């Protein structure tokens, strides 16, 4: 019986530590700055609204679901554009997989917390907007490198 409890505790603590590592790594990727920031150029050229969402999240917002829908639309657009330019540069695929997963997990956390913890839901949307901004900047870098 002691072995079962010990195994269970080790497994649970390993999952928790992996989750912490994953989130920390994603936040490090998102906080890294590039030499030139293409985020606003890509957002303007493709009519993306994540910059407006980031601005609105700084103030009082009552319609978080509308912001979530705008972020999901921008995320889908940026992912589609990245797939179209994928042959330009294949580097960083593990980073992209991690950030895609982070976006999905943050979206799940938003859905779970939006009804009982609006501040947690707001933080989830902020992280989702950072992922969209990162992918927009990546796309801008790829386009600049190809030119």
C-alpha positions in Angstrom: 0.0 0.0 0.0 2.9 2.4 0.8 4.4 1.7 -2.7 1.1 2.7 -4.3 0.9 6.0 -2.4 4.5 6.8 -3.0 4.1 6.1 -6.7 1.0 8.2 -6.9 2.7 11.1 -5.1 5.7 10.9 -7.4 3.5 10.8 -10.4 1.3 13.8 -9.3 4.4 15.9 -8.4 6.0 15.0 -11.7 2.9 16.2 -13.6 2.8 19.4 -11.6 6.5 20.1 -12.2 6.1 19.4 -15.9 3.2 21.8 -16.0 5.2 24.5 -14.2 8.2 23.9 -16.6 6.0 24.1 -19.6 4.3 27.3 -18.6 7.6 28.9 -17.6 9.2 28.0 -20.9 6.3 29.3 -22.9 6.4 32.6 -20.9 10.2 32.8 -21.6 9.5 32.3 -25.4 6.8 35.0 -25.3 8.9 37.5 -23.4 11.9 37.2 -25.8 12.4 40.3 -27.9 13.6 40.3 -31.5 15.8 42.8 -33.2 12.8 44.3 -35.1 9.2 43.9 -34.1 7.0 43.1 -37.0 3.9 42.7 -34.9 2.0 45.9 -35.7 3.0 45.7 -39.4 1.6 42.2 -39.7 -1.5 43.2 -37.7 -2.2 46.2 -39.9 -1.5 44.3 -43.2 -3.8 41.4 -42.3 -6.5 43.4 -40.4 -5.8 41.6 -37.1 -7.3 42.9 -33.9 -5.2 41.4 -31.2 -3.4 44.7 -30.5 -6.8 46.3 -29.8 -7.7 43.3 -27.6 -4.5 43.8 -25.6 -5.4 47.5 -25.2 -9.0 46.7 -24.2 -7.8 44.2 -21.6 -5.9 47.0 -19.8 -9.2 48.8 -19.1 -12.6 47.7 -17.9 -14.1 45.1 -20.1 -17.4 43.4 -19.7 -17.5 41.3 -22.9 -14.6 38.9 -22.5 -16.3 36.4 -24.8 -16.1 38.9 -27.6 -12.4 39.4 -27.1 -11.9 35.7 -27.0 -13.7 35.3 -30.3 -11.5 38.1 -31.9 -8.4 36.4 -30.6 -9.5 33.0 -32.0 -10.1 34.6 -35.4 -6.7 36.3 -35.4 -5.0 33.1 -34.2 -6.6 31.1 -37.0 -5.6 33.8 -39.6 -2.0 33.9 -38.4 -1.8 30.1 -38.3 -3.1 29.9 -41.9 -0.6 32.5 -43.0 2.3 30.7 -41.2 1.3 27.5 -43.0 1.5 29.3 -46.3 5.0 30.6 -45.6 6.2 27.4 -43.8 8.5 26.5 -46.7 10.4 29.8 -46.2 11.8 28.7 -42.8 11.3 25.5 -40.9 13.2 26.4 -37.7 11.5 26.6 -34.3 8.9 23.9 -34.9 9.1 22.6 -31.2 8.7 26.2 -30.1 5.6 26.6 -32.3 4.1 23.3 -31.0 4.6 24.4 -27.4 3.0 27.8 -28.1 0.1 26.3 -29.9 -0.5 24.0 -27.0 -0.2 26.9 -24.6 -2.8 28.8 -26.6 -5.2 25.9 -26.3 -4.6 25.4 -22.6 -5.1 29.1 -22.0 -8.3 28.9 -23.9 -9.4 26.0 -21.8 -8.5 27.9 -18.7 -10.5 30.9 -20.0 -13.6 28.7 -20.5 -13.3 27.2 -17.0 -12.6 30.4 -15.2 -14.7 33.0 -17.1 -17.9 32.3 -15.0 -16.3 32.3 -11.5 -13.0 34.2 -11.8 -13.0 37.1 -14.3 -9.5 38.2 -13.3 -8.2 34.7 -14.2 -10.1 34.7 -17.4 -8.6 38.1 -18.3 -5.1 36.8 -17.6 -5.8 33.9 -19.9 -6.9 36.2 -22.6 -3.7 38.3 -22.1 -1.6 35.2 -22.6 -3.5 34.1 -25.6 -3.0 37.6 -27.2 0.8 37.3 -26.5 0.8 34.0 -28.4 -1.0 35.6 -31.4 1.4 38.5 -31.2 4.4 36.2 -31.2 3.2 34.3 -34.2 2.5 37.5 -36.1 6.0 38.7 -35.3 7.4 35.3 -36.5 5.5 35.6 -39.7 6.9 39.1 -40.2 10.4 37.9 -39.6 9.9 35.1 -42.2 8.6 37.5 -44.8 11.5 39.9 -44.2 14.0 37.1 -44.5 12.5 35.9 -47.7 12.6 39.4 -49.2 
